[in-house]
Amino acid sequence: MVKVYSAPTLPDAHLIAALLAQEGIEARVFNENAQGGLGEIPFIHAWPEVWVIDERHVERARQVIRALERTDTRSQVVCAACGEANPSNFQLCWNCGGQI
């Protein structure tokens, strides 16, 4: 296993793990409960981490993460199903759940 991402929040870590799963890359989130140790350990060591199971997928996982980090969240796209505006990095409409 190889660590590919340290997230500032647990939802961020699970988002990355879910995106990797969509790409067929098996990943696990570690340090899910380490936030309780803040103050006893440095905060960076308590951050949730995403680890890729198969080392052959590490570079592809890093590409997926870099692409997400480069996405401009200020631009918007309109859902074809309901017409609602969504941030451009959304894959599903926040309003109706439809594919964007």
N, C-alpha and C positions, 0 to 999 in steps of 0.2 A: 504494500500500500504506500501511496505517496500523497502528502499534503499538497493541495493545490490552491487553497483559499483559506484565509482567516477573515471572519466576518465580524463587524462591530455589533451585530444583533443576531439572535437566534433565527428570526424570520428571514433575514438575509441569507444565512447559511442554508436554510431549507429551500429557499428560492434557487440558489445555485445548484444544490443537489438535484432538485426537480428538473432544472434545465438540462443538466448533464444526463439525467435519466431519459429525457426526451430524445437526446442524441445517441442513446444506446450505451451510455457510459455509466457503469455501476459505481456509486459513490456513497459514502457514509458521513454523517455529521457526528463529530465528537465534541466534547466539552459542553454538552447541552445543559448541564447543571452546575457548571463551574462558576457562574455568576455569584453564587453564594459565598465564594471564597474571596471576593474582592475585599481589599484591605489587608488580607493575609498574604496574597500573592499579587504580583504585578498585573495590572488590568489586561495587558496584551496576552498574558498566559491564560486568562479566563475567557477570551473570545472563542466563540464556536468555530470549529475548523471543519473544512470539507476535505475528505480524503478519497482518492480514486483507488478502487480495489485492484484493478489490473494495470500494471505499470505501462503496458503497451498503449494505453489510452491517455496518458498524462499530457502529451503535447496537444492532442485534440481538445482535451478538457480546458487547457489554458487558453486555447484559441476561442472557445465558447465564452469563457469568462472575460477575455479581453474585448470581444465583440459586444458583450453586454455593457461593459464599463464605458465603451465609446459611444453608446447610444445616447442621442440627445433627447432627454426627457421633456424638454420644453416644446418640441414640435408635437403636433397632434394628427391623428388619423380619425376618420369618421367610420363608424360601424355601418356596414351595408344593410344589416338586418333591422336596426332600430334608429339609425341616424345620430347616435350619441357620439360626442367627441371623446377620444381616449388618448392618453399619452402614446407617443409613437413606439415606445418599447413594450407596450402591452400586446399580448398575443390573443387574448380573449377580451371581449367587451366587458367593462365593469358593470354596465347596466343590465344587459340581457344574457351575457355569457356566451354570445356568438363568436365564431372565429373572425378575426379581423384580417 
